[in-house]
């Protein structure tokens, strides 16, 4: 449950409304893939297929002959032939980047001088796949920096808050507040991060329904930003939380009859191009018989091996945190902490490879919680008070999901 509070003396009354929900580089050891705009370099030693940013789609050429220059736009490499694979693709003009980290054995030349034209080049060596923390996405595109670094987000009223998390120890580096200039429904905020680092948000208000909006490029410095209003969820559903699974599919917590009980609760999923305005959905699980009264925020889980999971996650109901099975709609209480916001950040985002669980409370105080015992850390940071009458932490919490294997129905 979530809602705005009324202050009586020094206490808070119950809420009326519930709350919902790198620059990647391949191994650069000993060689670089020849890229466009280059003249031939000198022959070098065995190395790895390099990574070039801003590569036109289809514009990479590879040849075991080891002569010529490439057709991408950073550097050029030539060299003697090796046991590499041969392919020539002149490519066509396109957009995007190529960060494919797959390496092919062979010999490559050293980096050449930049130039204007290029032909085919030679790759070689064996590379190192650094995984989800600095690897490539399933589409071969370079991941957005926000998707491969530890960070958290929440939104209240006309403010969007970014929390930069230290990749060394999980502490808070800074909290940055930006102003949303687009008028939004004055309700509880659900939030989830998509694979491109953008944010999909929801605002729910009883009697009005749920508004879905999108922030394509969330700012990491104080900014004035516009949100793209996508539309209202059909059937006047009251959606309290948004959630992105390991496949990038978006789920919603339908709160059913009201924003404070389990009556009519369902886990639903968008079926169409939601960013283009198709907000139709399908029902995944019936949650009204779940062992929690209501779910204010949905988040990924952390399994016994410390890996991120999506079929089993952490769900929060007004400060009670559950290890929740999204497939069955059942949960086991882990402990108390936070109020409405919960999110787990995966191990690949941190130097020590340890996944971490974060909780946000009604006063916008952020803490780290032990995923097994729910023992809470001291407060890591406290967000600002809103200009209006909403609680400072009247929002779900989100961040990147990191690489994981989905166990939800596909």
Protein Blocks (a to p, Z undefined) as FASTA:
>chain_A
ZZddddehjbccddfbdcddddddddfehiacddehiacddddddddddddehiaehiac
cdfklpajdfbfkbccdddddfbdcdddebpadedddfbfbdceddddddddddfbdcdd
ddedjdddebjmlmccfkopacdfklmcccddddehjbccdddddfklopafbdcddddf
bdcddddddddddfkopacdddddehibpcddddfbacfbdcddddddfbdcehhiacfb
dcddfkopacdddehjbmkbfghpacdddfbdfknopacdcdfbdcklpcbfbdfbdcdd
ddfkopacfkbccddeehiacdddfknopacdfbdedjkbccdddfklpmnlpacddddd
fkopacdddfklopacddfbdcdddfblcdfklccddddebjaddfbdZZ
